[in-house]
Amino acid sequence: MSVRGVSKVAAGLLFCLVAAAPAQAGDKGSLGDAWQKAFKAGDLDGVMKLYAEDAVAWLPGEPEARGADAIRATYKSWFDAYSVVDVSLKNEHRESDGKHSSGWGNYSLTLKSKADGKTSTSTGRYTDITELRGKQWVYIVDHASDDPPPKAAATK
């Protein structure tokens, strides 16, 4: 899978950043906390253990990533090209029925290119659906999009 630019890749990979996800059984932290820790560390296996085998992800400018293998390939491509400098979430929301949970909000991600050392920040919005499978919450749907460009000022 190709890397198509910082904002598209960053937004796409932020699809699963849900700090307010339900707590995992037997764990004081949340699924989102575990994801953030693994994501910041570039821990591909750590990130992937948080996804269902049949999960689906949509990344801006990329085709659908359906299933763990496709999602793994997306993360690997990203981790090969960038390191995470900073991640922040705003306007976080979560609704749950005890077996499923939906989350949404806004993000900011600062990345450093491994190729040229340049740092860039991208912003956007995300949504996700998680599900309790056995004793573990896992992502089953993730989606992110770049913030739209600002509207041009009206001319008179």
C-alpha positions as CSV (number, residue, x, y, z in Angstrom):
1,M,0.0,0.0,0.0
2,S,1.5,3.4,-0.9
3,V,1.9,6.4,1.3
4,R,0.1,9.3,-0.3
5,G,1.1,12.2,1.9
6,V,1.1,13.1,5.5
7,S,-2.4,14.4,5.9
8,K,-4.1,11.5,4.1
9,V,-2.0,8.8,5.9
10,A,-2.2,10.6,9.3
11,A,-6.0,11.1,9.0
12,G,-6.5,7.6,7.9
13,L,-4.5,6.1,10.7
14,L,-6.2,8.3,13.2
15,F,-9.4,6.5,12.3
16,C,-8.9,4.3,15.3
17,L,-7.8,6.8,17.9
18,V,-10.6,6.6,20.4
19,A,-9.3,7.5,23.9
20,A,-12.8,7.2,25.4
21,A,-13.3,3.6,24.2
22,P,-14.8,1.2,26.8
23,A,-12.4,-0.3,29.2
24,Q,-11.2,-3.8,28.4
25,A,-12.2,-6.5,30.8
26,G,-9.8,-6.8,33.6
27,D,-7.9,-3.6,32.6
28,K,-8.0,-0.2,34.1
29,G,-7.3,1.5,30.8
30,S,-9.4,1.8,27.7
31,L,-9.0,0.4,24.2
32,G,-8.1,3.8,23.0
33,D,-5.4,4.2,25.6
34,A,-3.9,0.9,24.5
35,W,-4.1,1.9,20.9
36,Q,-2.4,5.3,21.6
37,K,0.4,3.6,23.5
38,A,1.1,1.0,20.7
39,F,0.6,3.6,18.0
40,K,3.1,6.1,19.5
41,A,5.6,3.3,19.9
42,G,5.2,2.1,16.3
43,D,4.2,-1.3,17.7
44,L,2.4,-3.0,14.8
45,D,1.5,-6.1,16.7
46,G,0.3,-4.1,19.7
47,V,-2.0,-2.1,17.4
48,M,-3.3,-5.1,15.5
49,K,-4.3,-7.0,18.6
50,L,-6.9,-4.3,19.2
51,Y,-8.7,-5.1,15.9
52,A,-11.2,-7.8,15.1
53,E,-10.1,-10.1,12.3
54,D,-13.1,-8.9,10.2
55,A,-12.7,-5.2,11.0
56,V,-13.0,-2.6,8.2
57,A,-11.2,0.7,7.9
58,W,-11.6,3.6,5.5
59,L,-8.6,6.0,5.0
60,P,-8.8,9.3,3.1
61,G,-7.7,8.8,-0.4
62,E,-7.2,5.0,0.0
63,P,-9.3,2.0,-0.9
64,E,-11.2,0.3,1.9
65,A,-9.0,-1.9,4.2
66,R,-11.2,-4.9,4.9
67,G,-9.8,-7.5,7.4
68,A,-6.9,-7.6,9.6
69,D,-4.3,-8.3,6.9
70,A,-5.3,-5.2,4.9
71,I,-5.3,-3.1,8.0
72,R,-1.9,-4.5,9.0
73,A,-0.5,-3.6,5.6
74,T,-1.8,0.0,6.0
75,Y,-0.2,0.4,9.4
76,K,3.1,-1.2,8.3
77,S,3.3,1.2,5.4
78,W,2.7,4.1,7.7
79,F,5.1,3.0,10.4
80,D,7.7,2.5,7.7
81,A,7.4,6.1,6.5
82,Y,6.6,8.1,9.7
83,S,7.1,8.4,13.4
84,V,4.5,9.9,15.7
85,V,5.6,13.2,17.4
86,D,2.3,14.1,19.1
87,V,-1.4,13.1,19.1
88,S,-4.3,15.0,20.7
89,L,-8.0,14.5,20.7
90,K,-10.8,17.0,21.2
91,N,-14.6,16.9,21.3
92,E,-14.5,13.2,22.2
93,H,-17.9,11.4,22.5
94,R,-18.9,7.8,23.1
95,E,-22.2,5.9,23.3
96,S,-22.4,2.2,24.4
97,D,-25.0,-0.5,24.8
98,G,-22.7,-2.8,26.8
99,K,-21.7,-5.0,23.7
100,H,-21.1,-2.3,21.1
101,S,-19.8,1.2,21.4
102,S,-19.6,4.1,19.0
103,G,-17.0,6.9,19.3
104,W,-16.4,10.2,17.4
105,G,-14.4,13.4,17.7
106,N,-11.6,15.5,16.3
107,Y,-7.8,14.9,16.2
108,S,-4.5,16.5,15.6
109,L,-1.5,14.4,14.7
110,T,2.1,15.6,14.3
111,L,4.3,13.3,12.3
112,K,8.0,13.2,11.4
113,S,9.0,11.8,8.0
114,K,11.6,9.1,8.2
115,A,12.8,10.0,4.7
116,D,13.5,13.7,5.1
117,G,13.0,14.5,8.8
118,K,10.3,17.1,8.1
119,T,7.5,17.4,10.7
120,S,3.9,18.0,9.6
121,T,0.6,18.3,11.5
122,S,-2.7,17.1,10.2
123,T,-6.2,17.5,11.7
124,G,-9.4,15.8,11.1
125,R,-12.3,13.9,12.5
126,Y,-12.9,10.2,13.3
127,T,-15.6,7.7,14.0
128,D,-15.4,4.1,15.2
129,I,-17.4,1.2,16.3
130,T,-16.0,-1.3,18.9
131,E,-17.5,-4.6,20.0
132,L,-17.0,-6.8,23.1
133,R,-15.8,-10.1,21.7
134,G,-15.2,-12.7,24.4
135,K,-13.6,-10.6,27.2
136,Q,-11.9,-8.0,24.9
137,W,-13.1,-4.9,23.2
138,V,-12.0,-4.7,19.6
139,Y,-12.4,-2.3,16.7
140,I,-14.8,-3.5,14.1
141,V,-15.2,-0.3,12.0
142,D,-12.9,2.7,11.8
143,H,-13.2,5.8,9.6
144,A,-11.4,9.1,9.5
145,S,-11.3,12.1,7.2
146,D,-9.2,15.2,6.8
147,D,-10.6,18.5,7.9
148,P,-11.9,20.2,4.8
149,P,-10.0,23.2,3.6
150,P,-11.2,26.6,4.9
151,K,-13.9,28.2,2.8
152,A,-12.6,31.0,0.6
153,A,-13.6,34.5,1.9
154,A,-16.5,35.9,0.0
155,T,-15.6,38.7,-2.3
156,K,-17.8,41.8,-2.7
